[in-house]
Amino acid sequence: MVAALMLIAVIPADAAKIINGNAPSVRVEANKGSLVRLNAPANTVFVSDPEICDIQVKSPTLVYLMGKKPGQTTLFAVGENDRVLANINITVTHNLSRLNAAVQQLYPEAEVNFSSIEDSIVIDGLVENASMSENVRKMAERFVGEDAELINMLGVTAPIQVNLRVRVAEVSRDIEKQLGFNWEIIGNIGDLGLRVTTFNPFNVASTPDNLEVDFGLGDFDF
């Protein structure tokens, strides 16, 4: 009988250390940059997702951040003896400063706020009418792009108005006579005058309906 011998290596608890803690945060707009100065020279600098934010090491103590697209990533900088010099959370947002400037130029009195959440832009505030709200939405839509989402929470201060289009149709006098309306005998004589005769030409057996008003005027009775 052969006994199998298994060796289990026990790693000390202090052999590995997860470095996270309360890392500082940096916000960078897309297509813009920011500088990070380190307290000591770094041997290695990298980000966890270079598609969101790219970096350029200008010197051993100066790192340039370049926002590429909205999202979150982390910057690490390591110096001598594997000393962690930087552990920074980076949040890249949409270019909201340009959007704010464009809206303020078009509507200086508008109270509009923009916020970037992942791939979305949230618009809130108050504008005077629905036309202004639609124009602001279209401007923000150009900044968001096709792959992002736009959440419009703008309120309108002016009440909603409903416009009605009224058309007056002219009816032929021959058609009026066929329908049994004789408008020529409707008029005012003295204080009162009215006579309407209706007749349905589509029903031969029907009896004309008469509405008469009698009154006196001077020595004459009508």
N, CA, C and O of each residue as an XYZ file, in Angstrom:
888
protein
N       0.850     -1.174      0.000
C       0.000      0.000      0.000
C       0.892      1.233      0.000
O       1.796      1.367      0.824
N       0.621      2.123     -0.935
C       1.429      3.329     -1.076
C       0.614      4.499     -0.542
O      -0.507      4.741     -0.987
N       1.167      5.196      0.384
C       0.473      6.345      0.961
C       0.852      7.602      0.197
O       2.028      7.864     -0.054
N      -0.140      8.358     -0.159
C       0.093      9.614     -0.886
C       0.411     10.695      0.116
O      -0.227     10.830      1.160
N       1.416     11.452     -0.238
C       1.841     12.532      0.636
C       1.452     13.861      0.000
O       1.848     14.132     -1.134
N       0.706     14.678      0.683
C       0.243     15.974      0.180
C       0.840     17.071      1.043
O       0.715     17.061      2.267
N       1.472     17.993      0.399
C       2.054     19.131      1.087
C       1.169     20.358      0.872
O       0.842     20.696     -0.266
N       0.797     20.997      1.915
C      -0.030     22.198      1.842
C       0.796     23.374      2.340
O       1.249     23.403      3.484
N       0.977     24.333      1.458
C       1.739     25.524      1.829
C       0.800     26.514      2.505
O      -0.227     26.897      1.945
N       1.153     26.907      3.672
C       0.352     27.872      4.410
C       0.948     29.250      4.217
O       2.097     29.502      4.579
N       0.142     30.155      3.633
C       0.589     31.527      3.386
C       0.251     32.359      4.603
O      -0.897     32.348      5.049
N       1.192     33.068      5.145
C       0.904     33.910      6.298
C      -0.158     34.943      5.977
O      -0.285     35.399      4.841
N      -0.911     35.298      6.990
C      -2.014     36.249      6.784
C      -1.520     37.609      6.359
O      -2.228     38.331      5.657
N      -0.310     37.980      6.772
C       0.202     39.302      6.429
C       1.056     39.292      5.162
O       1.753     40.266      4.874
N       1.003     38.191      4.403
C       1.806     38.119      3.186
C       1.203     38.929      2.057
O       1.937     39.369      1.173
N      -0.101     39.142      2.050
C      -0.771     39.917      1.005
C      -1.656     40.961      1.654
O      -2.232     40.734      2.719
N      -1.756     42.093      1.007
C      -2.552     43.195      1.539
C      -3.338     43.829      0.404
O      -2.776     44.214     -0.622
N      -4.631     43.930      0.600
C      -5.494     44.577     -0.392
C      -5.529     46.065     -0.093
O      -5.894     46.498      1.001
N      -5.146     46.816     -1.081
C      -5.076     48.270     -0.894
C      -6.314     48.891     -1.528
O      -6.441     48.926     -2.752
N      -7.201     49.368     -0.716
C      -8.360     50.101     -1.243
C      -8.583     51.337     -0.373
O      -8.205     52.447     -0.746
N      -9.188     51.136      0.763
C      -9.375     52.252      1.683
C     -10.223     53.346      1.076
O     -10.912     53.138      0.077
N     -10.166     54.506      1.689
C     -10.915     55.662      1.214
C     -10.061     56.437      0.217
O      -9.400     57.413      0.572
N     -10.086     55.998     -1.003
C      -9.275     56.640     -2.038
C      -9.901     57.969     -2.442
O     -11.126     58.079     -2.503
N      -9.079     58.980     -2.718
C      -9.621     60.259     -3.196
C     -10.241     60.106     -4.576
O      -9.970     59.137     -5.286
N     -11.078     61.071     -4.951
C     -11.793     61.015     -6.232
C     -11.464     62.242     -7.066
O     -11.225     63.331     -6.544
N     -11.459     62.037     -8.361
C     -11.219     63.108     -9.328
C     -12.287     63.008    -10.401
O     -12.567     61.922    -10.908
N     -12.893     64.161    -10.754
C     -13.882     64.222    -11.829
C     -13.270     64.939    -13.024
O     -12.713     66.029    -12.895
N     -13.381     64.312    -14.178
C     -12.830     64.872    -15.412
C     -13.919     64.800    -16.483
O     -14.587     63.777    -16.630
N     -14.090     65.887    -17.225
C     -15.047     65.877    -18.324
C     -14.432     65.206    -19.548
O     -13.216     65.231    -19.739
N     -15.277     64.613    -20.364
C     -14.799     63.973    -21.596
C     -14.109     64.998    -22.491
O     -14.570     66.132    -22.621
N     -13.012     64.593    -23.099
C     -12.199     65.439    -23.976
C     -11.519     66.578    -23.228
O     -11.096     67.558    -23.841
N     -11.410     66.456    -21.914
C     -10.672     67.419    -21.115
C      -9.687     66.669    -20.222
O      -9.705     65.440    -20.156
N      -8.819     67.431    -19.530
C      -7.790     66.783    -18.741
C      -7.620     67.398    -17.375
O      -8.215     68.426    -17.053
N      -6.788     66.743    -16.573
C      -6.487     67.198    -15.220
C      -5.104     66.677    -14.833
O      -4.683     65.612    -15.284
N      -4.401     67.445    -13.986
C      -3.062     67.066    -13.548
C      -3.100     66.519    -12.129
O      -3.830     67.019    -11.273
N      -2.296     65.477    -11.893
C      -2.140     64.890    -10.562
C      -0.662     64.941    -10.210
O       0.176     64.410    -10.939
N      -0.341     65.592     -9.076
C       1.047     65.677     -8.624
C       1.251     64.693     -7.469
O       0.513     64.705     -6.484
N       2.264     63.849     -7.613
C       2.568     62.834     -6.608
C       3.555     63.376     -5.584
O       4.350     64.269     -5.876
N       3.489     62.820     -4.380
C       4.380     63.269     -3.315
C       5.795     62.724     -3.460
O       6.727     63.250     -2.851
N       5.963     61.672     -4.263
C       7.282     61.058     -4.470
C       7.347     60.537     -5.894
O       6.303     60.328     -6.510
N       8.525     60.322     -6.433
C       8.663     59.799     -7.803
C       8.043     58.411     -7.925
O       8.185     57.568     -7.040
N       7.357     58.197     -9.032
C       6.696     56.916     -9.282
C       7.474     56.120    -10.313
O       7.989     56.671    -11.286
N       7.551     54.827    -10.089
C       8.152     53.918    -11.055
C       7.129     53.383    -12.049
O       7.455     53.117    -13.206
N       5.891     53.228    -11.589
C       4.829     52.682    -12.434
C       3.547     53.484    -12.197
O       3.177     53.756    -11.055
N       2.873     53.860    -13.292
C       1.588     54.548    -13.225
C       0.663     53.898    -14.253
O       1.053     53.718    -15.407
N      -0.554     53.546    -13.848
C      -1.499     52.923    -14.784
C      -2.925     53.155    -14.301
O      -3.157     53.495    -13.141
N      -3.881     52.963    -15.219
C      -5.307     53.048    -14.905
C      -5.934     51.691    -15.206
O      -5.450     50.935    -16.047
N      -7.016     51.405    -14.502
C      -7.665     50.097    -14.681
C      -8.424     49.997    -15.991
O      -8.559     48.899    -16.531
N      -8.929     51.116    -16.524
C      -9.671     51.086    -17.791
C      -9.219     52.277    -18.642
O      -9.764     53.372    -18.507
N      -8.233     52.075    -19.513
C      -7.749     53.184    -20.339
C      -8.750     53.648    -21.392
O      -8.544     54.694    -22.007
N      -9.835     52.891    -21.615
C     -10.854     53.332    -22.566
C     -11.678     54.483    -21.988
O     -12.269     55.259    -22.739
N     -11.720     54.595    -20.679
C     -12.465     55.682    -20.033
C     -11.576     56.892    -19.811
O     -11.972     58.024    -20.087
N     -10.375     56.648    -19.313
C      -9.436     57.734    -19.046
C      -8.026     57.276    -19.386
O      -7.575     56.225    -18.930
N      -7.338     58.074    -20.191
C      -5.961     57.774    -20.545
C      -5.027     58.660    -19.717
O      -5.449     59.685    -19.180
N      -3.765     58.261    -19.617
C      -2.803     59.016    -18.822
C      -1.528     59.252    -19.612
O      -1.195     58.502    -20.529
N      -0.818     60.316    -19.234
C       0.518     60.593    -19.731
C       1.369     61.012    -18.535
O       1.003     61.912    -17.780
N       2.506     60.345    -18.379
C       3.408     60.650    -17.273
C       4.372     61.729    -17.748
O       5.299     61.456    -18.511
N       4.145     62.956    -17.290
C       4.976     64.072    -17.706
C       6.335     64.052    -17.005
O       7.347     64.452    -17.579
N       6.340     63.588    -15.772
C       7.571     63.464    -14.993
C       7.324     62.405    -13.930
O       6.185     61.963    -13.783
N       8.343     61.974    -13.177
C       8.114     60.956    -12.148
C       7.107     61.373    -11.083
O       6.603     60.520    -10.352
N       6.806     62.662    -10.979
C       5.862     63.106     -9.953
C       4.639     63.815    -10.544
O       3.812     64.320     -9.785
N       4.500     63.869    -11.869
C       3.391     64.597    -12.499
C       2.712     63.712    -13.532
O       3.344     63.243    -14.479
N       1.406     63.488    -13.337
C       0.615     62.622    -14.229
C      -0.532     63.438    -14.811
O      -1.229     64.150    -14.088
N      -0.721     63.328    -16.121
C      -1.791     64.055    -16.817
C      -2.922     63.088    -17.151
O      -2.692     62.061    -17.789
N      -4.143     63.411    -16.725
C      -5.320     62.580    -16.988
C      -6.088     63.152    -18.174
O      -6.252     64.368    -18.275
N      -6.558     62.290    -19.069
C      -7.326     62.705    -20.235
C      -8.629     61.901    -20.286
O      -8.610     60.695    -20.531
N      -9.755     62.577    -20.055
C     -11.044     61.906    -20.114
C     -11.421     61.541    -21.538
O     -11.329     62.369    -22.445
N     -11.846     60.298    -21.735
C     -12.182     59.836    -23.075
C     -13.681     59.611    -23.252
O     -14.254     60.052    -24.248
N     -14.326     58.931    -22.299
C     -15.762     58.711    -22.389
C     -16.318     58.562    -20.973
O     -15.571     58.218    -20.057
N     -17.615     58.815    -20.775
C     -18.187     58.745    -19.418
C     -18.034     57.358    -18.806
O     -18.221     56.340    -19.474
N     -17.695     57.341    -17.540
C     -17.510     56.093    -16.809
C     -16.616     56.301    -15.606
O     -16.278     57.434    -15.263
N     -16.228     55.199    -14.960
C     -15.367     55.253    -13.787
C     -14.191     54.298    -13.951
O     -14.325     53.213    -14.517
N     -13.050     54.719    -13.449
C     -11.849     53.894    -13.464
C     -10.988     54.297    -12.268
O     -11.379     55.162    -11.484
N      -9.808     53.668    -12.124
C      -8.931     53.914    -10.974
C      -7.504     54.113    -11.451
O      -7.013     53.400    -12.327
N      -6.859     55.090    -10.860
C      -5.453     55.369    -11.146
C      -4.582     54.849    -10.004
O      -4.873     55.075     -8.829
N      -3.504     54.144    -10.373
C      -2.533     53.658     -9.396
C      -1.155     54.184     -9.769
O      -0.785     54.237    -10.941
N      -0.410     54.570     -8.748
C       0.982     54.971     -8.924
C       1.819     54.285     -7.851
O       1.505     54.365     -6.663
N       2.886     53.610     -8.274
C       3.733     52.830     -7.364
C       5.165     53.343     -7.469
O       5.682     53.555     -8.566
N       5.798     53.540     -6.313
C       7.172     54.030     -6.283
C       8.152     52.957     -5.873
O       7.918     51.769     -6.096
N       9.257     53.378     -5.268
C      10.288     52.440     -4.835
C       9.780     51.539     -3.714
O       8.940     51.924     -2.901
N      10.323     50.329     -3.705
C       9.955     49.336     -2.690
C       8.453     49.039     -2.714
O       7.850     48.727     -1.687
N       7.862     49.143     -3.916
C       6.433     48.863     -4.114
C       5.543     49.717     -3.205
O       4.479     49.280     -2.766
N       5.981     50.887     -2.948
C       5.180     51.806     -2.138
C       4.085     52.424     -3.002
O       4.366     52.999     -4.053
N       2.854     52.305     -2.559
C       1.714     52.852     -3.306
C       1.651     54.352     -3.054
O       1.410     54.799     -1.932
N       1.871     55.113     -4.108
C       1.856     56.566     -3.994
C       0.478     57.166     -4.256
O       0.142     58.220     -3.715
N      -0.309     56.502     -5.076
C      -1.636     57.047     -5.422
C      -2.599     55.912     -5.706
O      -2.256     54.925     -6.355
N      -3.803     56.075     -5.207
C      -4.924     55.171     -5.478
C      -6.148     56.064     -5.605
O      -6.828     56.342     -4.617
N      -6.426     56.513     -6.829
C      -7.402     57.579     -7.062
C      -8.539     57.053     -7.923
O      -8.310     56.449     -8.971
N      -9.767     57.288     -7.471
C     -10.958     56.976     -8.265
C     -11.222     58.127     -9.239
O     -11.306     59.290     -8.844
N     -11.348     57.776    -10.511
C     -11.555     58.784    -11.559
C     -12.951     58.594    -12.144
O     -13.323     57.491    -12.546
N     -13.709     59.675    -12.186
C     -15.033     59.678    -12.806
C     -15.008     60.611    -14.005
O     -14.747     61.806    -13.865
N     -15.276     60.071    -15.172
C     -15.329     60.868    -16.397
C     -16.794     61.151    -16.717
O     -17.605     60.231    -16.818
N     -17.120     62.414    -16.872
C     -18.489     62.834    -17.167
C     -18.567     63.412    -18.577
O     -17.550     63.595    -19.246
N     -19.799     63.697    -19.016
C     -19.980     64.383    -20.292
C     -19.435     65.804    -20.189
O     -19.221     66.329    -19.096
N     -19.220     66.401    -21.336
C     -18.713     67.763    -21.382
C     -19.861     68.727    -21.097
O     -20.409     69.347    -22.008
N     -20.214     68.843    -19.819
C     -21.366     69.640    -19.432
C     -21.085     71.135    -19.435
O     -22.016     71.932    -19.539
N     -19.832     71.529    -19.325
C     -19.526     72.961    -19.320
C     -19.874     73.597    -20.661
O     -20.414     74.703    -20.698
N     -19.574     72.920    -21.751
C     -19.953     73.434    -23.075
C     -21.458     73.464    -23.234
O     -22.005     74.412    -23.798
N     -22.133     72.435    -22.743
C     -23.583     72.390    -22.847
C     -24.221     73.511    -22.038
O     -25.147     74.167    -22.516
N     -23.737     73.740    -20.816
C     -24.257     74.829    -19.994
C     -24.048     76.178    -20.664
O     -24.944     77.022    -20.663
N     -22.864     76.381    -21.237
C     -22.571     77.654    -21.897
C     -23.487     77.883    -23.094
O     -23.940     79.004    -23.326
N     -23.760     76.821    -23.856
C     -24.621     76.961    -25.027
C     -26.050     77.305    -24.625
O     -26.685     78.149    -25.258
N     -26.562     76.659    -23.576
C     -27.931     76.929    -23.134
C     -28.039     78.328    -22.538
O     -29.021     79.028    -22.786
N     -27.041     78.748    -21.751
C     -27.074     80.084    -21.155
C     -26.986     81.169    -22.215
O     -27.562     82.244    -22.048
N     -26.282     80.905    -23.289
C     -26.202     81.875    -24.366
C     -27.537     82.004    -25.093
O     -27.916     83.100    -25.505
N     -28.243     80.901    -25.251
C     -29.527     80.925    -25.950
C     -30.650     81.433    -25.047
O     -31.484     82.229    -25.478
N     -30.670     80.969    -23.784
C     -31.707     81.369    -22.833
C     -31.042     81.815    -21.527
O     -30.899     81.007    -20.609
N     -30.635     83.077    -21.428
C     -29.931     83.542    -20.222
C     -30.767     83.463    -18.951
O     -30.215     83.282    -17.866
N     -32.089     83.596    -19.064
C     -32.949     83.601    -17.889
C     -33.426     82.207    -17.476
O     -34.094     82.058    -16.453
N     -33.093     81.207    -18.252
C     -33.582     79.847    -17.954
C     -32.821     79.238    -16.776
O     -31.612     79.426    -16.638
N     -33.545     78.511    -15.937
C     -32.952     77.799    -14.805
C     -32.850     76.318    -15.156
O     -33.740     75.528    -14.843
N     -31.746     75.958    -15.812
C     -31.563     74.597    -16.309
C     -30.293     74.018    -15.693
O     -29.250     74.670    -15.664
N     -30.398     72.782    -15.201
C     -29.254     72.082    -14.613
C     -29.025     70.772    -15.359
O     -29.972     70.101    -15.768
N     -27.744     70.417    -15.527
C     -27.372     69.178    -16.191
C     -26.501     68.352    -15.246
O     -25.650     68.884    -14.533
N     -26.732     67.059    -15.258
C     -25.904     66.139    -14.476
C     -25.642     64.892    -15.309
O     -26.492     64.448    -16.081
N     -24.437     64.335    -15.134
C     -24.015     63.172    -15.905
C     -24.040     61.937    -15.022
O     -23.403     61.902    -13.970
N     -24.786     60.914    -15.460
C     -24.871     59.640    -14.750
C     -24.552     58.533    -15.748
O     -25.365     58.206    -16.613
N     -23.353     57.961    -15.614
C     -22.883     56.938    -16.544
C     -22.989     57.466    -17.985
O     -22.347     58.460    -18.324
N     -23.791     56.811    -18.826
C     -23.927     57.238    -20.216
C     -25.124     58.155    -20.427
O     -25.514     58.396    -21.570
N     -25.705     58.661    -19.377
C     -26.915     59.466    -19.491
C     -26.674     60.890    -19.009
O     -25.799     61.148    -18.182
N     -27.472     61.807    -19.548
C     -27.501     63.189    -19.100
C     -28.907     63.473    -18.578
O     -29.895     63.223    -19.268
N     -28.987     63.989    -17.373
C     -30.261     64.333    -16.751
C     -30.433     65.851    -16.810
O     -29.552     66.600    -16.388
N     -31.561     66.291    -17.329
C     -31.881     67.713    -17.417
C     -33.015     68.007    -16.448
O     -34.051     67.343    -16.481
N     -32.825     68.997    -15.587
C     -33.912     69.423    -14.717
C     -33.858     70.937    -14.566
O     -32.861     71.576    -14.905
N     -34.951     71.500    -14.049
C     -35.062     72.940    -13.917
C     -36.390     73.424    -14.454
O     -37.317     72.636    -14.642
N     -36.487     74.738    -14.703
C     -37.721     75.353    -15.173
C     -37.433     76.237    -16.376
O     -36.440     76.965    -16.403
N     -38.309     76.167    -17.367
C     -38.263     77.049    -18.532
C     -39.644     77.668    -18.722
O     -40.618     77.243    -18.099
N     -39.718     78.683    -19.595
C     -40.959     79.444    -19.725
C     -42.037     78.706    -20.492
O     -43.215     78.815    -20.151
N     -41.667     77.959    -21.517
C     -42.685     77.318    -22.342
C     -42.158     75.997    -22.892
O     -40.993     75.640    -22.713
N     -43.053     75.291    -23.565
C     -42.713     73.977    -24.109
C     -41.710     74.072    -25.255
O     -40.926     73.148    -25.471
N     -41.730     75.182    -25.990
C     -40.788     75.347    -27.090
C     -39.360     75.443    -26.570
O     -38.452     74.856    -27.159
N     -39.145     76.170    -25.480
C     -37.819     76.260    -24.879
C     -37.361     74.897    -24.370
O     -36.193     74.538    -24.521
N     -38.269     74.141    -23.772
C     -37.927     72.818    -23.267
C     -37.477     71.902    -24.395
O     -36.524     71.140    -24.234
N     -38.150     71.970    -25.526
C     -37.795     71.126    -26.661
C     -36.448     71.535    -27.247
O     -35.664     70.675    -27.647
N     -36.168     72.841    -27.304
C     -34.886     73.307    -27.832
C     -33.725     72.874    -26.938
O     -32.673     72.474    -27.435
N     -33.915     72.953    -25.622
C     -32.870     72.516    -24.694
C     -32.634     71.013    -24.847
O     -31.492     70.553    -24.816
N     -33.705     70.259    -25.011
C     -33.573     68.803    -25.183
C     -32.785     68.476    -26.446
O     -31.941     67.580    -26.432
N     -33.049     69.187    -27.531
C     -32.339     68.924    -28.783
C     -30.853     69.260    -28.650
O     -30.003     68.542    -29.177
N     -30.541     70.351    -27.946
C     -29.138     70.710    -27.757
C     -28.416     69.647    -26.934
O     -27.300     69.250    -27.267
N     -29.057     69.189    -25.858
C     -28.436     68.155    -25.024
C     -28.290     66.851    -25.779
O     -27.346     66.098    -25.539
N     -29.207     66.575    -26.686
C     -29.158     65.329    -27.451
C     -27.916     65.277    -28.332
O     -27.365     64.201    -28.564
N     -27.474     66.426    -28.822
C     -26.263     66.464    -29.645
C     -25.022     66.144    -28.810
O     -24.071     65.549    -29.318
N     -25.025     66.535    -27.534
C     -23.881     66.267    -26.677
C     -23.866     64.815    -26.193
O     -22.799     64.238    -25.987
N     -25.035     64.237    -26.015
C     -25.104     62.874    -25.500
C     -24.634     61.868    -26.536
O     -23.879     60.951    -26.213
N     -25.075     62.032    -27.781
C     -24.724     61.067    -28.817
C     -25.786     59.991    -28.956
O     -26.730     59.923    -28.169
N     -25.619     59.160    -29.961
C     -26.625     58.147    -30.276
C     -26.650     57.006    -29.263
O     -27.707     56.423    -29.019
N     -25.496     56.679    -28.668
C     -25.426     55.522    -27.774
C     -25.805     55.856    -26.337
O     -25.884     54.953    -25.504
N     -26.040     57.112    -26.027
C     -26.351     57.516    -24.658
C     -27.841     57.828    -24.535
O     -28.570     57.875    -25.526
N     -28.264     58.036    -23.308
C     -29.672     58.286    -23.015
C     -29.831     59.679    -22.438
O     -28.992     60.156    -21.673
N     -30.927     60.323    -22.820
C     -31.224     61.661    -22.333
C     -32.491     61.602    -21.497
O     -33.536     61.156    -21.971
N     -32.396     62.055    -20.248
C     -33.538     62.068    -19.330
C     -33.962     63.512    -19.123
O     -33.252     64.287    -18.483
N     -35.110     63.871    -19.660
C     -35.597     65.253    -19.610
C     -36.608     65.401    -18.482
O     -37.697     64.830    -18.538
N     -36.245     66.169    -17.457
C     -37.127     66.415    -16.319
C     -37.438     67.910    -16.186
O     -37.725     68.389    -15.089
N     -37.382     68.641    -17.293
C     -37.647     70.073    -17.277
C     -39.117     70.344    -17.007
O     -39.992     69.637    -17.506
N     -39.382     71.381    -16.206
C     -40.740     71.834    -15.957
C     -41.012     73.120    -16.713
O     -40.092     73.890    -16.988
N     -42.271     73.354    -17.048
C     -42.697     74.536    -17.801
C     -43.540     75.407    -16.880
O     -44.515     74.945    -16.287
N     -43.147     76.687    -16.769
C     -43.869     77.600    -15.876
C     -45.161     78.112    -16.492
O     -46.139     78.312    -15.772
N     -45.195     78.332    -17.803
C     -46.396     78.858    -18.459
C     -47.434     77.761    -18.596
O     -47.081     76.603    -18.822
N     -48.737     78.110    -18.460
C     -49.787     77.098    -18.646
C     -49.848     76.628    -20.090
O     -49.542     77.373    -21.021
N     -50.243     75.396    -20.249
C     -50.351     74.819    -21.590
C     -51.564     75.394    -22.305
O     -52.674     75.364    -21.774
N     -51.355     75.919    -23.511
C     -52.433     76.489    -24.306
C     -52.768     75.560    -25.466
O     -51.897     74.957    -26.093
N     -54.060     75.474    -25.720
C     -54.547     74.656    -26.832
C     -55.103     75.585    -27.889
O     -56.046     76.332    -27.627
N     -54.534     75.547    -29.075
C     -54.992     76.385    -30.179
C     -56.015     75.619    -31.019
O     -55.774     74.483    -31.428
N     -57.148     76.254    -31.266
C     -58.207     75.663    -32.080
C     -58.280     76.381    -33.413
O     -58.265     77.611    -33.469
N     -58.358     75.624    -34.465
C     -58.511     76.197    -35.794
C     -59.977     76.070    -36.201
O     -60.512     74.964    -36.274
N     -60.623     77.203    -36.465
C     -62.040     77.240    -36.808
C     -62.172     77.565    -38.288
O     -61.599     78.538    -38.778
N     -62.920     76.751    -38.978
C     -63.173     76.983    -40.397
C     -64.659     77.268    -40.615
O     -65.525     76.578    -40.078
N     -64.931     78.286    -41.405
C     -66.310     78.645    -41.747
C     -66.566     78.186    -43.177
O     -65.902     78.627    -44.115
N     -67.527     77.305    -43.324
C     -67.844     76.759    -44.643
C     -69.049     77.497    -45.220
O     -70.030     77.741    -44.518
N     -68.970     77.847    -46.482
C     -70.080     78.513    -47.160
C     -71.000     77.464    -47.781
O     -70.551     76.578    -48.508
N     -72.287     77.577    -47.482
C     -73.277     76.624    -47.975
C     -74.060     77.268    -49.114
O     -74.497     78.415    -49.014
N     -74.228     76.522    -50.186
C     -74.968     77.029    -51.336
C     -76.420     77.314    -50.960
O     -77.022     76.554    -50.202
N     -76.992     78.413    -51.488
C     -78.380     78.772    -51.175
C     -79.360     77.737    -51.704
O     -80.417     77.521    -51.111
N     -79.015     77.095    -52.819
C     -79.897     76.057    -53.346
C     -79.987     74.878    -52.374
O     -81.057     74.298    -52.191
N     -78.856     74.529    -51.751
C     -78.863     73.431    -50.784
C     -79.679     73.817    -49.562
O     -80.362     72.974    -48.980
N     -79.614     75.095    -49.164
C     -80.406     75.546    -48.021
C     -81.899     75.384    -48.305
O     -82.649     74.930    -47.441
N     -82.326     75.751    -49.500
C     -83.738     75.625    -49.839
C     -84.175     74.162    -49.894
O     -85.295     73.818    -49.517
N     -83.240     73.287    -50.386
C     -83.574     71.866    -50.431
C     -83.737     71.298    -49.029
O     -84.546     70.396    -48.814
N     -82.976     71.817    -48.079
C     -83.087     71.351    -46.701
C     -84.252     71.991    -45.967
O     -84.551     71.596    -44.840
N     -84.931     72.983    -46.581
C     -86.120     73.550    -45.973
C     -85.869     74.778    -45.131
O     -86.760     75.171    -44.378
N     -84.709     75.412    -45.211
C     -84.427     76.621    -44.449
C     -84.573     77.824    -45.367
O     -83.947     77.890    -46.424
N     -85.402     78.771    -44.958
C     -85.586     79.998    -45.703
C     -85.108     81.140    -44.823
O     -85.871     81.696    -44.034
N     -83.837     81.479    -44.970
C     -83.243     82.483    -44.083
C     -83.709     83.906    -44.427
O     -83.552     84.819    -43.617
N     -84.274     84.094    -45.611
C     -84.663     85.432    -46.031
C     -85.805     85.992    -45.190
O     -85.947     87.210    -45.079
N     -86.626     85.120    -44.592
C     -87.778     85.633    -43.836
C     -87.456     85.754    -42.356
O     -88.352     86.005    -41.550
N     -86.183     85.579    -41.982
C     -85.794     85.776    -40.594
C     -85.279     87.195    -40.451
O     -84.322     87.586    -41.120
N     -85.912     87.964    -39.582
C     -85.484     89.340    -39.390
C     -86.208     89.962    -38.226
O     -87.009     89.301    -37.566
N     -85.941     91.214    -37.964
C     -86.548     91.947    -36.866
C     -87.477     93.015    -37.414
O     -87.098     93.821    -38.264
N     -88.719     93.001    -36.902
C     -89.693     94.051    -37.204
C     -90.223     94.544    -35.866
O     -90.906     93.811    -35.151
N     -89.910     95.764    -35.539
C     -90.287     96.232    -34.212
C     -89.404     95.581    -33.163
O     -88.177     95.588    -33.265
N     -90.053     95.021    -32.155
C     -89.305     94.380    -31.080
C     -88.986     92.926    -31.356
O     -88.064     92.378    -30.753
N     -89.710     92.296    -32.237
C     -89.513     90.866    -32.430
C     -89.951     90.455    -33.817
O     -90.936     90.960    -34.355
N     -89.202     89.529    -34.383
C     -89.612     88.995    -35.664
C     -88.902     87.693    -35.927
O     -87.672     87.651    -35.917
N     -89.646     86.621    -36.163
C     -89.021     85.327    -36.371
C     -89.986     84.400    -37.073
O     -91.164     84.333    -36.720
N     -89.482     83.675    -38.081
C     -90.275     82.623    -38.718
C     -89.307     81.647    -39.361
O     -88.554     82.030    -40.257
N     -89.310     80.413    -38.930
C     -88.437     79.374    -39.455
C     -89.296     78.235    -39.957
O     -90.163     77.736    -39.239
N     -89.055     77.824    -41.190
C     -89.768     76.698    -41.774
C     -88.764     75.606    -42.093
O     -87.792     75.854    -42.806
N     -88.974     74.424    -41.590
C     -88.089     73.297    -41.867
C     -88.848     72.244    -42.627
O     -90.038     72.023    -42.401
N     -88.143     71.597    -43.534
C     -88.751     70.541    -44.334
C     -87.669     69.541    -44.691
O     -86.574     69.923    -45.105
N     -87.970     68.276    -44.533
C     -87.025     67.217    -44.843
C     -87.323     66.678    -46.235
O     -88.303     65.954    -46.411
N     -86.509     67.010    -47.221
C     -86.792     66.546    -48.589
C     -86.553     65.059    -48.774
O     -86.961     64.497    -49.790
N     -85.894     64.399    -47.806
C     -85.606     62.970    -47.944
C     -86.757     62.107    -47.442
O     -86.741     60.889    -47.617
N     -87.739     62.718    -46.829
C     -88.915     61.998    -46.333
C     -90.157     62.684    -46.891
O     -90.567     63.729    -46.386
N     -90.757     62.109    -47.926
C     -91.879     62.729    -48.618
C     -93.104     62.802    -47.709
O     -93.900     63.733    -47.829
N     -93.269     61.842    -46.807
C     -94.464     61.793    -45.969
C     -94.406     62.754    -44.800
O     -95.387     62.886    -44.068
N     -93.274     63.435    -44.602
C     -93.150     64.312    -43.446
C     -93.921     65.594    -43.656
O     -94.126     66.022    -44.792
N     -94.349     66.207    -42.572
C     -95.107     67.451    -42.600
C     -94.197     68.595    -42.223
O     -93.446     68.478    -41.256
N     -94.235     69.697    -42.949
C     -93.368     70.832    -42.618
C     -93.624     71.297    -41.190
O     -94.759     71.267    -40.715
N     -92.577     71.721    -40.514
C     -92.659     72.251    -39.155
C     -92.532     73.758    -39.221
O     -91.569     74.289    -39.773
N     -93.515     74.445    -38.651
C     -93.527     75.900    -38.691
C     -93.382     76.454    -37.287
O     -93.968     75.930    -36.340
N     -92.615     77.495    -37.158
C     -92.483     78.231    -35.907
C     -92.831     79.673    -36.210
O     -92.118     80.345    -36.955
N     -93.940     80.163    -35.629
C     -94.411     81.501    -35.923
C     -94.459     82.326    -34.646
O     -94.720     81.807    -33.561
N     -94.205     83.609    -34.796
C     -94.296     84.561    -33.696
C     -95.198     85.701    -34.136
O     -94.909     86.352    -35.140
N     -96.268     85.961    -33.425
C     -97.205     87.041    -33.761
C     -96.990     88.209    -32.818
O     -96.731     88.029    -31.628
N     -97.101     89.387    -33.356
C     -96.955     90.596    -32.541
C     -97.620     91.749    -33.268
O     -97.955     91.643    -34.448
N     -97.803     92.826    -32.573
C     -98.402     94.012    -33.133
C     -97.422     95.146    -33.259
O     -96.527     95.305    -32.430
N     -97.595     95.948    -34.317
C     -96.745     97.107    -34.549
C     -97.635     98.239    -35.049
O     -98.077     98.250    -36.198
N     -97.881     99.179    -34.163
C     -98.753    100.290    -34.540
C    -100.179     99.811    -34.772
O    -100.758     99.123    -33.931
N    -100.748    100.185    -35.938
C    -102.105     99.776    -36.310
C    -102.132     98.454    -37.064
O    -103.183     98.023    -37.539
N    -100.974     97.817    -37.170
C    -100.905     96.597    -37.974
C    -100.613     95.400    -37.063
O     -99.828     95.470    -36.117
N    -101.299     94.285    -37.408
C    -101.054     93.023    -36.713
C    -100.316     92.103    -37.659
O    -100.651     91.987    -38.838
N     -99.286     91.440    -37.106
C     -98.500     90.494    -37.897
C     -98.643     89.109    -37.294
O     -98.061     88.151    -37.803
